[in-house]
Amino acid sequence: MKNCIYCGKPISDGSAYCDGCGAAQNVPQPQPQPQTYAGETAEQSALANMARFLKYEHIAWKAAGIIFLVCSIIFVLCGVLYFVLGGVAGLSGSYIFGDLVGNLSYYDYYDYSPYIISAPFVFGGVVYILYGLLVFLPMSILNFTLVKKVEYYQGTMYKDVSIARTRCTSVGMIVLAAIFNKIAMIFIIINFVKTKNNAATFDKIEAAQKGGRI
């Protein structure tokens, strides 16, 4: 025995129709679908994709910022170490230099040899410090600044997606990332393409947000 799928009355296993309501039992009936706002699935998918690749971009900017900051610190420390080595080499090497150049007076080698010996170290130290402060440190600051920018767009996209949408379709951001962070550039390009391809969906999202439906 089995029950009718419509009225629930018991019917025999071989019966194709219900004796109570007469409904056919072997015809699959469509399952009721939940009533949803038109385009809701597409809108949710578009927002989820935007949020996901903004998240990946955020990680890329932050990782690069940390790496450049560490490099800046290492280069500055190396520069300081070069200065110390230059000072030690200059003080200890002045006596050796004086012994090798016998035709110079005591004052000649005492006055000039420390500078001659320590000059390469000092030059190397200056190069390292300048590279750390003028190259890596600005790169780190720029990447951390863009981390804050991405956080701002992540925070506003569910309230006003037009702000994040404008940013995600900016060619200038692609160029900027191509110069300073090529990993972030990959996620920016993906977001650029997806946002452009879903322009109609984002128009609906903007309209719904302005109307207070989202």
Backbone torsions as a table, in degrees:
resi	resn	phi	psi	omega
1	MET	NA	147.5	174.7
2	LYS	-141.2	167.0	-178.2
3	ASN	-103.7	148.4	176.6
4	CYS	-62.9	134.7	-177.2
5	ILE	-73.7	-7.5	-178.5
6	TYR	-109.6	-54.0	-176.5
7	CYS	-100.4	-14.1	177.2
8	GLY	84.9	-0.1	-179.2
9	LYS	-75.0	146.6	-179.8
10	PRO	-69.6	138.1	176.9
11	ILE	-135.6	159.5	-179.8
12	SER	-71.0	155.7	-175.6
13	ASP	-62.7	-35.5	-176.2
14	GLY	-86.5	-4.4	-175.9
15	SER	-79.0	133.6	179.1
16	ALA	-89.0	-14.2	-178.5
17	TYR	-131.6	152.8	177.7
18	CYS	-81.7	133.0	178.5
19	ASP	-70.5	-22.5	-177.4
20	GLY	-84.5	-53.0	-176.8
21	CYS	-109.0	-11.0	177.5
22	GLY	77.4	9.1	-178.6
23	ALA	-75.3	142.2	176.9
24	ALA	-70.2	140.5	-175.5
25	GLN	-100.8	-16.9	-175.6
26	ASN	-101.5	8.8	179.0
27	VAL	-102.0	114.8	-179.4
28	PRO	-63.9	132.1	-179.7
29	GLN	-101.2	142.9	179.1
30	PRO	-64.3	138.4	179.4
31	GLN	-76.1	140.1	178.3
32	PRO	-63.9	135.5	-179.0
33	GLN	-99.3	140.4	178.2
34	PRO	-64.8	141.0	178.9
35	GLN	-78.1	121.9	-177.7
36	THR	-130.4	161.7	176.1
37	TYR	-66.8	134.8	-177.5
38	ALA	-56.1	127.3	178.2
39	GLY	82.0	9.2	-175.9
40	GLU	-63.0	-42.6	-178.3
41	THR	-62.9	-44.4	179.5
42	ALA	-64.5	-38.3	-179.6
43	GLU	-68.2	-44.1	178.6
44	GLN	-62.8	-40.5	178.8
45	SER	-64.3	-42.5	-180.0
46	ALA	-63.5	-44.6	178.5
47	LEU	-65.8	-39.8	179.7
48	ALA	-64.0	-41.1	178.2
49	ASN	-64.4	-43.8	178.3
50	MET	-60.9	-45.5	-179.5
51	ALA	-64.4	-39.7	-177.9
52	ARG	-64.4	-46.3	-177.2
53	PHE	-77.8	-24.2	169.1
54	LEU	-65.8	-37.3	177.7
55	LYS	-64.4	-45.8	178.7
56	TYR	-63.0	-39.5	178.0
57	GLU	-64.2	-41.3	178.0
58	HIS	-57.5	-45.3	178.9
59	ILE	-62.5	-41.6	-178.5
60	ALA	-64.2	-45.2	178.7
61	TRP	-63.3	-43.2	-177.2
62	LYS	-66.5	-43.2	179.1
63	ALA	-61.9	-43.6	179.3
64	ALA	-64.9	-38.8	178.4
65	GLY	-60.9	-42.4	178.9
66	ILE	-66.3	-43.8	-179.1
67	ILE	-61.7	-46.3	-179.9
68	PHE	-66.0	-35.2	178.2
69	LEU	-65.6	-43.4	177.7
70	VAL	-62.7	-42.4	177.9
71	CYS	-62.0	-39.9	178.6
72	SER	-61.5	-45.2	179.4
73	ILE	-63.5	-43.4	-179.5
74	ILE	-62.4	-43.9	-178.8
75	PHE	-66.0	-39.7	178.5
76	VAL	-65.5	-42.6	178.5
77	LEU	-63.9	-39.0	176.5
78	CYS	-63.4	-39.6	177.9
79	GLY	-62.9	-43.3	177.2
80	VAL	-62.8	-41.4	178.7
81	LEU	-61.9	-39.3	177.2
82	TYR	-62.7	-40.5	177.4
83	PHE	-61.6	-43.2	179.6
84	VAL	-64.4	-45.8	178.6
85	LEU	-62.2	-38.0	178.4
86	GLY	-63.9	-40.4	178.4
87	GLY	-65.8	-43.6	179.4
88	VAL	-65.1	-43.8	-179.8
89	ALA	-65.4	-36.4	179.7
90	GLY	-66.9	-41.5	-178.9
91	LEU	-70.9	-43.7	-178.1
92	SER	-79.2	-28.0	-176.3
93	GLY	-82.1	-15.8	-177.5
94	SER	-63.2	-34.8	179.7
95	TYR	-72.2	-39.9	177.9
96	ILE	-64.6	-42.8	-179.2
97	PHE	-61.9	-39.7	179.5
98	GLY	-66.7	-34.7	178.3
99	ASP	-70.2	-35.2	-177.7
100	LEU	-74.9	-34.0	-178.8
101	VAL	-105.9	88.6	-173.9
102	GLY	-74.6	-21.0	-176.6
103	ASN	-81.9	-3.9	177.5
104	LEU	-90.0	144.4	177.1
105	SER	-71.8	168.3	-179.7
106	TYR	-59.6	-40.7	-177.7
107	TYR	-70.3	-31.7	179.7
108	ASP	-63.2	-53.8	-176.6
109	TYR	-74.3	-28.4	179.1
110	TYR	-69.7	-34.2	-177.8
111	ASP	-80.6	-35.1	-169.8
112	TYR	-108.7	-30.1	-173.4
113	SER	-62.7	-37.8	177.8
114	PRO	-59.4	-38.2	-179.4
115	TYR	-70.5	-39.4	-179.1
116	ILE	-65.3	-42.9	-177.3
117	ILE	-73.1	-40.1	-175.4
118	SER	-84.1	-11.4	-176.1
119	ALA	-56.4	-46.0	179.6
120	PRO	-61.8	-38.3	179.4
121	PHE	-66.1	-43.0	179.8
122	VAL	-63.7	-41.9	179.0
123	PHE	-62.8	-45.2	178.1
124	GLY	-62.1	-39.1	178.3
125	GLY	-64.2	-41.5	178.4
126	VAL	-63.1	-43.7	-179.7
127	VAL	-62.1	-45.9	-179.5
128	TYR	-62.7	-45.6	-178.5
129	ILE	-65.5	-44.6	179.6
130	LEU	-63.4	-40.1	179.7
131	TYR	-65.6	-39.3	179.8
132	GLY	-68.3	-39.2	-175.6
133	LEU	-86.5	-31.1	-174.2
134	LEU	-102.0	-12.3	-179.9
135	VAL	-116.5	-63.1	-174.5
136	PHE	-70.9	-41.1	-178.7
137	LEU	-63.9	-47.3	175.5
138	PRO	-60.4	-36.3	177.9
139	MET	-63.5	-40.5	178.4
140	SER	-64.5	-45.1	179.7
141	ILE	-61.3	-42.7	179.7
142	LEU	-61.8	-44.9	-179.1
143	ASN	-64.9	-41.4	177.9
144	PHE	-68.2	-32.5	175.9
145	THR	-63.9	-41.2	179.4
146	LEU	-71.3	-25.9	172.5
147	VAL	-60.6	-46.2	179.5
148	LYS	-63.8	-36.7	178.7
149	LYS	-64.0	-45.1	179.9
150	VAL	-63.2	-40.0	177.8
151	GLU	-60.8	-36.4	177.8
152	TYR	-63.9	-45.5	180.0
153	TYR	-67.6	-36.0	176.6
154	GLN	-63.1	-35.4	-178.4
155	GLY	-77.3	-21.4	-176.1
156	THR	-103.1	-13.2	-170.8
157	MET	-66.1	-28.4	179.9
158	TYR	-87.3	-6.3	175.1
159	LYS	-105.2	-42.1	179.2
160	ASP	-146.3	89.6	-174.6
161	VAL	-67.3	-17.1	-178.4
162	SER	-62.1	-31.1	179.5
163	ILE	-66.9	-52.0	179.0
164	ALA	-65.9	-33.8	-179.5
165	ARG	-64.6	-43.2	178.3
166	THR	-61.7	-40.4	-179.4
167	ARG	-69.2	-41.8	-177.6
168	CYS	-70.1	-17.3	178.1
169	THR	-106.6	21.2	179.8
170	SER	-88.7	121.1	176.5
171	VAL	-69.3	-31.8	179.2
172	GLY	-60.1	-35.1	178.1
173	MET	-66.7	-35.8	177.7
174	ILE	-64.8	-43.3	179.2
175	VAL	-64.4	-43.9	179.6
176	LEU	-61.1	-45.5	179.2
177	ALA	-66.8	-33.7	178.7
178	ALA	-63.0	-29.3	-179.7
179	ILE	-84.4	-41.5	-168.5
180	PHE	-110.0	-19.9	-178.8
181	ASN	-162.0	95.0	-175.1
182	LYS	-73.0	-23.3	175.8
183	ILE	-68.5	-46.0	176.9
184	ALA	-62.0	-33.7	-179.4
185	MET	-59.4	-36.7	-179.5
186	ILE	-60.1	-46.7	-178.2
187	PHE	-71.8	-32.3	176.8
188	ILE	-65.3	-42.2	179.5
189	ILE	-64.9	-42.4	178.7
190	ILE	-60.9	-45.1	178.8
191	ASN	-64.5	-36.4	178.4
192	PHE	-60.2	-50.0	-177.5
193	VAL	-65.4	-46.5	-178.4
194	LYS	-64.5	-39.6	179.8
195	THR	-67.5	-40.1	177.4
196	LYS	-65.4	-43.0	-178.0
197	ASN	-68.5	-24.4	-179.1
198	ASN	-107.5	35.4	-177.6
199	ALA	-58.3	-43.6	-178.7
200	ALA	-64.3	-39.6	179.0
201	THR	-64.5	-42.4	179.4
202	PHE	-69.2	-28.5	173.4
203	ASP	-62.1	-41.7	178.2
204	LYS	-65.6	-39.8	179.9
205	ILE	-63.7	-44.8	178.6
206	GLU	-60.3	-44.0	-180.0
207	ALA	-63.8	-40.4	179.9
208	ALA	-67.5	-38.6	178.4
209	GLN	-66.0	-40.6	178.9
210	LYS	-67.5	-31.0	179.4
211	GLY	-85.7	-0.8	178.3
212	GLY	78.0	15.8	-179.3
213	ARG	-87.5	-13.1	178.1
214	ILE	-123.8	NA	NA
